[in-house]
Amino acid sequence: MSTGDKLQNTGDKIKGAVKEAAGKAVGNERLEAEGKADRVKGDLKQAGEHVKDAFKG
């Protein structure tokens, strides 16, 4: 997994966590759900990269 991919995946997870927390704080369920989706997207991308790395090495 390249460093750029790691940073992007981590960025997605952080962005999701921030959105989720902001949604909870203001009572915005849509924002909270978007945050959860972004966080999961980052986790899935990271898992996919780990699978690719396993087959490379």
PDBQT receptor file of N, H, CA, C and O in Angstrom, charges set to zero:
ATOM      1  N   MET A   1       0.858  -1.166   0.000  1.00  0.00    +0.000 N 
ATOM      2  CA  MET A   1       0.000   0.000   0.000  1.00  0.00    +0.000 C 
ATOM      3  C   MET A   1       0.899   1.222   0.000  1.00  0.00    +0.000 C 
ATOM      4  O   MET A   1       1.808   1.332   0.822  1.00  0.00    +0.000 OA
ATOM      5  N   SER A   2       0.649   2.127  -0.910  1.00  0.00    +0.000 N 
ATOM      6  H   SER A   2      -0.090   2.038  -1.578  1.00  0.00    +0.000 HD
ATOM      7  CA  SER A   2       1.479   3.320  -0.983  1.00  0.00    +0.000 C 
ATOM      8  C   SER A   2       1.125   4.297   0.141  1.00  0.00    +0.000 C 
ATOM      9  O   SER A   2       0.045   4.241   0.728  1.00  0.00    +0.000 OA
ATOM     10  N   THR A   3       2.053   5.171   0.410  1.00  0.00    +0.000 N 
ATOM     11  H   THR A   3       2.930   5.217  -0.067  1.00  0.00    +0.000 HD
ATOM     12  CA  THR A   3       1.844   6.165   1.455  1.00  0.00    +0.000 C 
ATOM     13  C   THR A   3       0.660   7.066   1.117  1.00  0.00    +0.000 C 
ATOM     14  O   THR A   3      -0.108   7.444   2.002  1.00  0.00    +0.000 OA
ATOM     15  N   GLY A   4       0.512   7.408  -0.156  1.00  0.00    +0.000 N 
ATOM     16  H   GLY A   4       1.135   7.100  -0.875  1.00  0.00    +0.000 HD
ATOM     17  CA  GLY A   4      -0.616   8.248  -0.568  1.00  0.00    +0.000 C 
ATOM     18  C   GLY A   4      -1.950   7.586  -0.306  1.00  0.00    +0.000 C 
ATOM     19  O   GLY A   4      -2.898   8.236   0.134  1.00  0.00    +0.000 OA
ATOM     20  N   ASP A   5      -2.028   6.276  -0.579  1.00  0.00    +0.000 N 
ATOM     21  H   ASP A   5      -1.258   5.747  -0.937  1.00  0.00    +0.000 HD
ATOM     22  CA  ASP A   5      -3.261   5.533  -0.315  1.00  0.00    +0.000 C 
ATOM     23  C   ASP A   5      -3.564   5.501   1.180  1.00  0.00    +0.000 C 
ATOM     24  O   ASP A   5      -4.709   5.673   1.599  1.00  0.00    +0.000 OA
ATOM     25  N   LYS A   6      -2.533   5.281   1.968  1.00  0.00    +0.000 N 
ATOM     26  H   LYS A   6      -1.603   5.141   1.629  1.00  0.00    +0.000 HD
ATOM     27  CA  LYS A   6      -2.717   5.250   3.430  1.00  0.00    +0.000 C 
ATOM     28  C   LYS A   6      -3.245   6.583   3.932  1.00  0.00    +0.000 C 
ATOM     29  O   LYS A   6      -4.164   6.632   4.749  1.00  0.00    +0.000 OA
ATOM     30  N   LEU A   7      -2.655   7.664   3.436  1.00  0.00    +0.000 N 
ATOM     31  H   LEU A   7      -1.908   7.624   2.773  1.00  0.00    +0.000 HD
ATOM     32  CA  LEU A   7      -3.088   8.991   3.875  1.00  0.00    +0.000 C 
ATOM     33  C   LEU A   7      -4.520   9.279   3.446  1.00  0.00    +0.000 C 
ATOM     34  O   LEU A   7      -5.300   9.842   4.214  1.00  0.00    +0.000 OA
ATOM     35  N   GLN A   8      -4.867   8.895   2.226  1.00  0.00    +0.000 N 
ATOM     36  H   GLN A   8      -4.234   8.437   1.602  1.00  0.00    +0.000 HD
ATOM     37  CA  GLN A   8      -6.229   9.136   1.750  1.00  0.00    +0.000 C 
ATOM     38  C   GLN A   8      -7.236   8.332   2.565  1.00  0.00    +0.000 C 
ATOM     39  O   GLN A   8      -8.287   8.852   2.941  1.00  0.00    +0.000 OA
ATOM     40  N   ASN A   9      -6.923   7.070   2.840  1.00  0.00    +0.000 N 
ATOM     41  H   ASN A   9      -6.070   6.648   2.535  1.00  0.00    +0.000 HD
ATOM     42  CA  ASN A   9      -7.826   6.233   3.618  1.00  0.00    +0.000 C 
ATOM     43  C   ASN A   9      -7.978   6.764   5.033  1.00  0.00    +0.000 C 
ATOM     44  O   ASN A   9      -9.081   6.796   5.577  1.00  0.00    +0.000 OA
ATOM     45  N   THR A  10      -6.870   7.177   5.626  1.00  0.00    +0.000 N 
ATOM     46  H   THR A  10      -5.973   7.151   5.184  1.00  0.00    +0.000 HD
ATOM     47  CA  THR A  10      -6.924   7.753   6.970  1.00  0.00    +0.000 C 
ATOM     48  C   THR A  10      -7.710   9.051   6.947  1.00  0.00    +0.000 C 
ATOM     49  O   THR A  10      -8.471   9.338   7.871  1.00  0.00    +0.000 OA
ATOM     50  N   GLY A  11      -7.527   9.841   5.886  1.00  0.00    +0.000 N 
ATOM     51  H   GLY A  11      -6.909   9.608   5.135  1.00  0.00    +0.000 HD
ATOM     52  CA  GLY A  11      -8.283  11.094   5.748  1.00  0.00    +0.000 C 
ATOM     53  C   GLY A  11      -9.773  10.847   5.672  1.00  0.00    +0.000 C 
ATOM     54  O   GLY A  11     -10.556  11.575   6.281  1.00  0.00    +0.000 OA
ATOM     55  N   ASP A  12     -10.177   9.814   4.920  1.00  0.00    +0.000 N 
ATOM     56  H   ASP A  12      -9.540   9.223   4.425  1.00  0.00    +0.000 HD
ATOM     57  CA  ASP A  12     -11.600   9.466   4.833  1.00  0.00    +0.000 C 
ATOM     58  C   ASP A  12     -12.138   9.082   6.209  1.00  0.00    +0.000 C 
ATOM     59  O   ASP A  12     -13.240   9.480   6.586  1.00  0.00    +0.000 OA
ATOM     60  N   LYS A  13     -11.355   8.308   6.952  1.00  0.00    +0.000 N 
ATOM     61  H   LYS A  13     -10.459   7.985   6.645  1.00  0.00    +0.000 HD
ATOM     62  CA  LYS A  13     -11.806   7.875   8.272  1.00  0.00    +0.000 C 
ATOM     63  C   LYS A  13     -11.923   9.050   9.236  1.00  0.00    +0.000 C 
ATOM     64  O   LYS A  13     -12.878   9.129  10.009  1.00  0.00    +0.000 OA
ATOM     65  N   ILE A  14     -10.956   9.959   9.193  1.00  0.00    +0.000 N 
ATOM     66  H   ILE A  14     -10.180   9.895   8.565  1.00  0.00    +0.000 HD
ATOM     67  CA  ILE A  14     -10.991  11.130  10.074  1.00  0.00    +0.000 C 
ATOM     68  C   ILE A  14     -12.143  12.056   9.690  1.00  0.00    +0.000 C 
ATOM     69  O   ILE A  14     -12.877  12.538  10.553  1.00  0.00    +0.000 OA
ATOM     70  N   LYS A  15     -12.294  12.297   8.387  1.00  0.00    +0.000 N 
ATOM     71  H   LYS A  15     -11.698  11.905   7.686  1.00  0.00    +0.000 HD
ATOM     72  CA  LYS A  15     -13.389  13.150   7.914  1.00  0.00    +0.000 C 
ATOM     73  C   LYS A  15     -14.731  12.572   8.360  1.00  0.00    +0.000 C 
ATOM     74  O   LYS A  15     -15.623  13.306   8.785  1.00  0.00    +0.000 OA
ATOM     75  N   GLY A  16     -14.858  11.260   8.259  1.00  0.00    +0.000 N 
ATOM     76  H   GLY A  16     -14.133  10.664   7.914  1.00  0.00    +0.000 HD
ATOM     77  CA  GLY A  16     -16.088  10.604   8.677  1.00  0.00    +0.000 C 
ATOM     78  C   GLY A  16     -16.346  10.754  10.159  1.00  0.00    +0.000 C 
ATOM     79  O   GLY A  16     -17.472  11.012  10.584  1.00  0.00    +0.000 OA
ATOM     80  N   ALA A  17     -15.289  10.590  10.947  1.00  0.00    +0.000 N 
ATOM     81  H   ALA A  17     -14.374  10.380  10.601  1.00  0.00    +0.000 HD
ATOM     82  CA  ALA A  17     -15.442  10.717  12.399  1.00  0.00    +0.000 C 
ATOM     83  C   ALA A  17     -15.855  12.133  12.787  1.00  0.00    +0.000 C 
ATOM     84  O   ALA A  17     -16.686  12.321  13.676  1.00  0.00    +0.000 OA
ATOM     85  N   VAL A  18     -15.273  13.129  12.117  1.00  0.00    +0.000 N 
ATOM     86  H   VAL A  18     -14.598  12.976  11.394  1.00  0.00    +0.000 HD
ATOM     87  CA  VAL A  18     -15.611  14.531  12.405  1.00  0.00    +0.000 C 
ATOM     88  C   VAL A  18     -17.061  14.813  12.021  1.00  0.00    +0.000 C 
ATOM     89  O   VAL A  18     -17.804  15.425  12.788  1.00  0.00    +0.000 OA
ATOM     90  N   LYS A  19     -17.461  14.365  10.829  1.00  0.00    +0.000 N 
ATOM     91  H   LYS A  19     -16.857  13.868  10.206  1.00  0.00    +0.000 HD
ATOM     92  CA  LYS A  19     -18.853  14.571  10.398  1.00  0.00    +0.000 C 
ATOM     93  C   LYS A  19     -19.824  13.890  11.347  1.00  0.00    +0.000 C 
ATOM     94  O   LYS A  19     -20.855  14.456  11.712  1.00  0.00    +0.000 OA
ATOM     95  N   GLU A  20     -19.484  12.669  11.743  1.00  0.00    +0.000 N 
ATOM     96  H   GLU A  20     -18.647  12.210  11.447  1.00  0.00    +0.000 HD
ATOM     97  CA  GLU A  20     -20.360  11.918  12.636  1.00  0.00    +0.000 C 
ATOM     98  C   GLU A  20     -20.509  12.638  13.972  1.00  0.00    +0.000 C 
ATOM     99  O   GLU A  20     -21.617  12.763  14.495  1.00  0.00    +0.000 OA
ATOM    100  N   ALA A  21     -19.392  13.111  14.522  1.00  0.00    +0.000 N 
ATOM    101  H   ALA A  21     -18.492  13.009  14.097  1.00  0.00    +0.000 HD
ATOM    102  CA  ALA A  21     -19.437  13.822  15.800  1.00  0.00    +0.000 C 
ATOM    103  C   ALA A  21     -20.217  15.125  15.682  1.00  0.00    +0.000 C 
ATOM    104  O   ALA A  21     -20.991  15.472  16.574  1.00  0.00    +0.000 OA
ATOM    105  N   ALA A  22     -20.015  15.847  14.582  1.00  0.00    +0.000 N 
ATOM    106  H   ALA A  22     -19.387  15.566  13.857  1.00  0.00    +0.000 HD
ATOM    107  CA  ALA A  22     -20.740  17.102  14.376  1.00  0.00    +0.000 C 
ATOM    108  C   ALA A  22     -22.237  16.833  14.244  1.00  0.00    +0.000 C 
ATOM    109  O   ALA A  22     -23.058  17.574  14.785  1.00  0.00    +0.000 OA
ATOM    110  N   GLY A  23     -22.584  15.778  13.527  1.00  0.00    +0.000 N 
ATOM    111  H   GLY A  23     -21.917  15.176  13.088  1.00  0.00    +0.000 HD
ATOM    112  CA  GLY A  23     -23.990  15.431  13.378  1.00  0.00    +0.000 C 
ATOM    113  C   GLY A  23     -24.642  15.102  14.703  1.00  0.00    +0.000 C 
ATOM    114  O   GLY A  23     -25.777  15.499  14.969  1.00  0.00    +0.000 OA
ATOM    115  N   LYS A  24     -23.909  14.370  15.536  1.00  0.00    +0.000 N 
ATOM    116  H   LYS A  24     -22.987  14.048  15.320  1.00  0.00    +0.000 HD
ATOM    117  CA  LYS A  24     -24.443  14.039  16.865  1.00  0.00    +0.000 C 
ATOM    118  C   LYS A  24     -24.599  15.298  17.703  1.00  0.00    +0.000 C 
ATOM    119  O   LYS A  24     -25.593  15.464  18.410  1.00  0.00    +0.000 OA
ATOM    120  N   ALA A  25     -23.608  16.187  17.622  1.00  0.00    +0.000 N 
ATOM    121  H   ALA A  25     -22.801  16.053  17.048  1.00  0.00    +0.000 HD
ATOM    122  CA  ALA A  25     -23.617  17.393  18.450  1.00  0.00    +0.000 C 
ATOM    123  C   ALA A  25     -24.788  18.315  18.130  1.00  0.00    +0.000 C 
ATOM    124  O   ALA A  25     -25.371  18.917  19.031  1.00  0.00    +0.000 OA
ATOM    125  N   VAL A  26     -25.133  18.426  16.846  1.00  0.00    +0.000 N 
ATOM    126  H   VAL A  26     -24.660  17.936  16.114  1.00  0.00    +0.000 HD
ATOM    127  CA  VAL A  26     -26.209  19.346  16.462  1.00  0.00    +0.000 C 
ATOM    128  C   VAL A  26     -27.530  18.628  16.233  1.00  0.00    +0.000 C 
ATOM    129  O   VAL A  26     -28.535  19.263  15.914  1.00  0.00    +0.000 OA
ATOM    130  N   GLY A  27     -27.532  17.320  16.391  1.00  0.00    +0.000 N 
ATOM    131  H   GLY A  27     -26.715  16.805  16.649  1.00  0.00    +0.000 HD
ATOM    132  CA  GLY A  27     -28.771  16.566  16.210  1.00  0.00    +0.000 C 
ATOM    133  C   GLY A  27     -29.153  16.363  14.755  1.00  0.00    +0.000 C 
ATOM    134  O   GLY A  27     -30.331  16.195  14.440  1.00  0.00    +0.000 OA
ATOM    135  N   ASN A  28     -28.164  16.376  13.859  1.00  0.00    +0.000 N 
ATOM    136  H   ASN A  28     -27.207  16.513  14.115  1.00  0.00    +0.000 HD
ATOM    137  CA  ASN A  28     -28.406  16.212  12.435  1.00  0.00    +0.000 C 
ATOM    138  C   ASN A  28     -28.130  14.757  12.057  1.00  0.00    +0.000 C 
ATOM    139  O   ASN A  28     -26.977  14.360  11.888  1.00  0.00    +0.000 OA
ATOM    140  N   GLU A  29     -29.181  13.980  11.927  1.00  0.00    +0.000 N 
ATOM    141  H   GLU A  29     -30.118  14.303  12.064  1.00  0.00    +0.000 HD
ATOM    142  CA  GLU A  29     -29.033  12.549  11.649  1.00  0.00    +0.000 C 
ATOM    143  C   GLU A  29     -28.414  12.298  10.271  1.00  0.00    +0.000 C 
ATOM    144  O   GLU A  29     -27.663  11.338  10.095  1.00  0.00    +0.000 OA
ATOM    145  N   ARG A  30     -28.722  13.140   9.313  1.00  0.00    +0.000 N 
ATOM    146  H   ARG A  30     -29.332  13.919   9.456  1.00  0.00    +0.000 HD
ATOM    147  CA  ARG A  30     -28.165  12.962   7.965  1.00  0.00    +0.000 C 
ATOM    148  C   ARG A  30     -26.647  13.138   7.973  1.00  0.00    +0.000 C 
ATOM    149  O   ARG A  30     -25.924  12.335   7.383  1.00  0.00    +0.000 OA
ATOM    150  N   LEU A  31     -26.168  14.182   8.637  1.00  0.00    +0.000 N 
ATOM    151  H   LEU A  31     -26.755  14.834   9.116  1.00  0.00    +0.000 HD
ATOM    152  CA  LEU A  31     -24.729  14.433   8.734  1.00  0.00    +0.000 C 
ATOM    153  C   LEU A  31     -24.037  13.292   9.485  1.00  0.00    +0.000 C 
ATOM    154  O   LEU A  31     -22.948  12.858   9.108  1.00  0.00    +0.000 OA
ATOM    155  N   GLU A  32     -24.669  12.824  10.531  1.00  0.00    +0.000 N 
ATOM    156  H   GLU A  32     -25.553  13.177  10.838  1.00  0.00    +0.000 HD
ATOM    157  CA  GLU A  32     -24.132  11.705  11.300  1.00  0.00    +0.000 C 
ATOM    158  C   GLU A  32     -24.023  10.457  10.417  1.00  0.00    +0.000 C 
ATOM    159  O   GLU A  32     -23.014   9.753  10.464  1.00  0.00    +0.000 OA
ATOM    160  N   ALA A  33     -25.046  10.183   9.619  1.00  0.00    +0.000 N 
ATOM    161  H   ALA A  33     -25.866  10.755   9.581  1.00  0.00    +0.000 HD
ATOM    162  CA  ALA A  33     -25.036   9.026   8.732  1.00  0.00    +0.000 C 
ATOM    163  C   ALA A  33     -23.970   9.169   7.645  1.00  0.00    +0.000 C 
ATOM    164  O   ALA A  33     -23.301   8.195   7.299  1.00  0.00    +0.000 OA
ATOM    165  N   GLU A  34     -23.811  10.381   7.108  1.00  0.00    +0.000 N 
ATOM    166  H   GLU A  34     -24.354  11.172   7.390  1.00  0.00    +0.000 HD
ATOM    167  CA  GLU A  34     -22.762  10.612   6.111  1.00  0.00    +0.000 C 
ATOM    168  C   GLU A  34     -21.386  10.349   6.716  1.00  0.00    +0.000 C 
ATOM    169  O   GLU A  34     -20.512   9.776   6.065  1.00  0.00    +0.000 OA
ATOM    170  N   GLY A  35     -21.203  10.768   7.953  1.00  0.00    +0.000 N 
ATOM    171  H   GLY A  35     -21.913  11.234   8.482  1.00  0.00    +0.000 HD
ATOM    172  CA  GLY A  35     -19.934  10.541   8.642  1.00  0.00    +0.000 C 
ATOM    173  C   GLY A  35     -19.647   9.059   8.817  1.00  0.00    +0.000 C 
ATOM    174  O   GLY A  35     -18.524   8.604   8.596  1.00  0.00    +0.000 OA
ATOM    175  N   LYS A  36     -20.658   8.318   9.211  1.00  0.00    +0.000 N 
ATOM    176  H   LYS A  36     -21.570   8.687   9.390  1.00  0.00    +0.000 HD
ATOM    177  CA  LYS A  36     -20.482   6.871   9.360  1.00  0.00    +0.000 C 
ATOM    178  C   LYS A  36     -20.127   6.239   8.019  1.00  0.00    +0.000 C 
ATOM    179  O   LYS A  36     -19.269   5.359   7.952  1.00  0.00    +0.000 OA
ATOM    180  N   ALA A  37     -20.784   6.686   6.955  1.00  0.00    +0.000 N 
ATOM    181  H   ALA A  37     -21.481   7.401   7.009  1.00  0.00    +0.000 HD
ATOM    182  CA  ALA A  37     -20.517   6.138   5.621  1.00  0.00    +0.000 C 
ATOM    183  C   ALA A  37     -19.086   6.449   5.180  1.00  0.00    +0.000 C 
ATOM    184  O   ALA A  37     -18.410   5.584   4.623  1.00  0.00    +0.000 OA
ATOM    185  N   ASP A  38     -18.623   7.672   5.422  1.00  0.00    +0.000 N 
ATOM    186  H   ASP A  38     -19.172   8.375   5.874  1.00  0.00    +0.000 HD
ATOM    187  CA  ASP A  38     -17.250   8.039   5.061  1.00  0.00    +0.000 C 
ATOM    188  C   ASP A  38     -16.240   7.196   5.833  1.00  0.00    +0.000 C 
ATOM    189  O   ASP A  38     -15.235   6.751   5.279  1.00  0.00    +0.000 OA
ATOM    190  N   ARG A  39     -16.517   6.983   7.111  1.00  0.00    +0.000 N 
ATOM    191  H   ARG A  39     -17.333   7.345   7.561  1.00  0.00    +0.000 HD
ATOM    192  CA  ARG A  39     -15.616   6.197   7.948  1.00  0.00    +0.000 C 
ATOM    193  C   ARG A  39     -15.539   4.749   7.447  1.00  0.00    +0.000 C 
ATOM    194  O   ARG A  39     -14.454   4.174   7.361  1.00  0.00    +0.000 OA
ATOM    195  N   VAL A  40     -16.676   4.178   7.124  1.00  0.00    +0.000 N 
ATOM    196  H   VAL A  40     -17.557   4.645   7.194  1.00  0.00    +0.000 HD
ATOM    197  CA  VAL A  40     -16.720   2.812   6.617  1.00  0.00    +0.000 C 
ATOM    198  C   VAL A  40     -16.021   2.725   5.268  1.00  0.00    +0.000 C 
ATOM    199  O   VAL A  40     -15.317   1.754   4.993  1.00  0.00    +0.000 OA
ATOM    200  N   LYS A  41     -16.213   3.739   4.425  1.00  0.00    +0.000 N 
ATOM    201  H   LYS A  41     -16.785   4.528   4.648  1.00  0.00    +0.000 HD
ATOM    202  CA  LYS A  41     -15.557   3.765   3.121  1.00  0.00    +0.000 C 
ATOM    203  C   LYS A  41     -14.037   3.718   3.287  1.00  0.00    +0.000 C 
ATOM    204  O   LYS A  41     -13.356   2.986   2.568  1.00  0.00    +0.000 OA
ATOM    205  N   GLY A  42     -13.511   4.486   4.219  1.00  0.00    +0.000 N 
ATOM    206  H   GLY A  42     -14.064   5.080   4.803  1.00  0.00    +0.000 HD
ATOM    207  CA  GLY A  42     -12.073   4.474   4.485  1.00  0.00    +0.000 C 
ATOM    208  C   GLY A  42     -11.605   3.121   4.983  1.00  0.00    +0.000 C 
ATOM    209  O   GLY A  42     -10.547   2.640   4.578  1.00  0.00    +0.000 OA
ATOM    210  N   ASP A  43     -12.386   2.502   5.861  1.00  0.00    +0.000 N 
ATOM    211  H   ASP A  43     -13.246   2.893   6.190  1.00  0.00    +0.000 HD
ATOM    212  CA  ASP A  43     -12.035   1.173   6.368  1.00  0.00    +0.000 C 
ATOM    213  C   ASP A  43     -12.022   0.137   5.248  1.00  0.00    +0.000 C 
ATOM    214  O   ASP A  43     -11.122  -0.701   5.191  1.00  0.00    +0.000 OA
ATOM    215  N   LEU A  44     -13.008   0.188   4.363  1.00  0.00    +0.000 N 
ATOM    216  H   LEU A  44     -13.739   0.869   4.409  1.00  0.00    +0.000 HD
ATOM    217  CA  LEU A  44     -13.085  -0.776   3.262  1.00  0.00    +0.000 C 
ATOM    218  C   LEU A  44     -11.940  -0.596   2.271  1.00  0.00    +0.000 C 
ATOM    219  O   LEU A  44     -11.367  -1.575   1.791  1.00  0.00    +0.000 OA
ATOM    220  N   LYS A  45     -11.613   0.645   1.970  1.00  0.00    +0.000 N 
ATOM    221  H   LYS A  45     -12.079   1.439   2.360  1.00  0.00    +0.000 HD
ATOM    222  CA  LYS A  45     -10.492   0.907   1.068  1.00  0.00    +0.000 C 
ATOM    223  C   LYS A  45      -9.199   0.362   1.666  1.00  0.00    +0.000 C 
ATOM    224  O   LYS A  45      -8.390  -0.256   0.974  1.00  0.00    +0.000 OA
ATOM    225  N   GLN A  46      -9.023   0.600   2.951  1.00  0.00    +0.000 N 
ATOM    226  H   GLN A  46      -9.680   1.102   3.513  1.00  0.00    +0.000 HD
ATOM    227  CA  GLN A  46      -7.818   0.135   3.622  1.00  0.00    +0.000 C 
ATOM    228  C   GLN A  46      -7.755  -1.389   3.617  1.00  0.00    +0.000 C 
ATOM    229  O   GLN A  46      -6.688  -1.962   3.395  1.00  0.00    +0.000 OA
ATOM    230  N   ALA A  47      -8.864  -2.039   3.856  1.00  0.00    +0.000 N 
ATOM    231  H   ALA A  47      -9.731  -1.574   4.036  1.00  0.00    +0.000 HD
ATOM    232  CA  ALA A  47      -8.904  -3.500   3.832  1.00  0.00    +0.000 C 
ATOM    233  C   ALA A  47      -8.576  -4.019   2.436  1.00  0.00    +0.000 C 
ATOM    234  O   ALA A  47      -7.852  -5.005   2.295  1.00  0.00    +0.000 OA
ATOM    235  N   GLY A  48      -9.101  -3.367   1.411  1.00  0.00    +0.000 N 
ATOM    236  H   GLY A  48      -9.690  -2.567   1.525  1.00  0.00    +0.000 HD
ATOM    237  CA  GLY A  48      -8.807  -3.757   0.034  1.00  0.00    +0.000 C 
ATOM    238  C   GLY A  48      -7.331  -3.622  -0.287  1.00  0.00    +0.000 C 
ATOM    239  O   GLY A  48      -6.765  -4.470  -0.977  1.00  0.00    +0.000 OA
ATOM    240  N   GLU A  49      -6.705  -2.571   0.205  1.00  0.00    +0.000 N 
ATOM    241  H   GLU A  49      -7.165  -1.882   0.766  1.00  0.00    +0.000 HD
ATOM    242  CA  GLU A  49      -5.279  -2.384  -0.017  1.00  0.00    +0.000 C 
ATOM    243  C   GLU A  49      -4.471  -3.482   0.673  1.00  0.00    +0.000 C 
ATOM    244  O   GLU A  49      -3.470  -3.950   0.132  1.00  0.00    +0.000 OA
ATOM    245  N   HIS A  50      -4.902  -3.893   1.866  1.00  0.00    +0.000 N 
ATOM    246  H   HIS A  50      -5.716  -3.513   2.306  1.00  0.00    +0.000 HD
ATOM    247  CA  HIS A  50      -4.218  -4.971   2.577  1.00  0.00    +0.000 C 
ATOM    248  C   HIS A  50      -4.315  -6.274   1.804  1.00  0.00    +0.000 C 
ATOM    249  O   HIS A  50      -3.353  -7.042   1.762  1.00  0.00    +0.000 OA
ATOM    250  N   VAL A  51      -5.455  -6.530   1.197  1.00  0.00    +0.000 N 
ATOM    251  H   VAL A  51      -6.236  -5.906   1.231  1.00  0.00    +0.000 HD
ATOM    252  CA  VAL A  51      -5.626  -7.750   0.387  1.00  0.00    +0.000 C 
ATOM    253  C   VAL A  51      -4.691  -7.705  -0.816  1.00  0.00    +0.000 C 
ATOM    254  O   VAL A  51      -4.029  -8.693  -1.132  1.00  0.00    +0.000 OA
ATOM    255  N   LYS A  52      -4.641  -6.553  -1.485  1.00  0.00    +0.000 N 
ATOM    256  H   LYS A  52      -5.179  -5.750  -1.228  1.00  0.00    +0.000 HD
ATOM    257  CA  LYS A  52      -3.732  -6.415  -2.635  1.00  0.00    +0.000 C 
ATOM    258  C   LYS A  52      -2.284  -6.640  -2.220  1.00  0.00    +0.000 C 
ATOM    259  O   LYS A  52      -1.530  -7.309  -2.927  1.00  0.00    +0.000 OA
ATOM    260  N   ASP A  53      -1.894  -6.083  -1.073  1.00  0.00    +0.000 N 
ATOM    261  H   ASP A  53      -2.506  -5.540  -0.498  1.00  0.00    +0.000 HD
ATOM    262  CA  ASP A  53      -0.527  -6.248  -0.590  1.00  0.00    +0.000 C 
ATOM    263  C   ASP A  53      -0.226  -7.712  -0.284  1.00  0.00    +0.000 C 
ATOM    264  O   ASP A  53       0.887  -8.177  -0.524  1.00  0.00    +0.000 OA
ATOM    265  N   ALA A  54      -1.198  -8.432   0.238  1.00  0.00    +0.000 N 
ATOM    266  H   ALA A  54      -2.102  -8.054   0.433  1.00  0.00    +0.000 HD
ATOM    267  CA  ALA A  54      -0.990  -9.838   0.577  1.00  0.00    +0.000 C 
ATOM    268  C   ALA A  54      -0.702 -10.658  -0.682  1.00  0.00    +0.000 C 
ATOM    269  O   ALA A  54       0.104 -11.588  -0.642  1.00  0.00    +0.000 OA
ATOM    270  N   PHE A  55      -1.351 -10.323  -1.792  1.00  0.00    +0.000 N 
ATOM    271  H   PHE A  55      -2.006  -9.568  -1.824  1.00  0.00    +0.000 HD
ATOM    272  CA  PHE A  55      -1.139 -11.075  -3.024  1.00  0.00    +0.000 C 
ATOM    273  C   PHE A  55       0.158 -10.664  -3.733  1.00  0.00    +0.000 C 
ATOM    274  O   PHE A  55       0.715 -11.441  -4.509  1.00  0.00    +0.000 OA
ATOM    275  N   LYS A  56       0.626  -9.469  -3.472  1.00  0.00    +0.000 N 
ATOM    276  H   LYS A  56       0.174  -8.838  -2.841  1.00  0.00    +0.000 HD
ATOM    277  CA  LYS A  56       1.876  -8.997  -4.092  1.00  0.00    +0.000 C 
ATOM    278  C   LYS A  56       3.096  -9.677  -3.471  1.00  0.00    +0.000 C 
ATOM    279  O   LYS A  56       4.045 -10.048  -4.161  1.00  0.00    +0.000 OA
ATOM    280  N   GLY A  57       3.038  -9.827  -2.149  1.00  0.00    +0.000 N 
ATOM    281  H   GLY A  57       2.267  -9.526  -1.589  1.00  0.00    +0.000 HD
ATOM    282  CA  GLY A  57       4.248 -10.237  -1.459  1.00  0.00    +0.000 C 
ATOM    283  C   GLY A  57       4.279 -11.625  -1.057  1.00  0.00    +0.000 C 
ATOM    284  O   GLY A  57       5.260 -12.074  -0.465  1.00  0.00    +0.000 OA
TER     285      GLY A  57
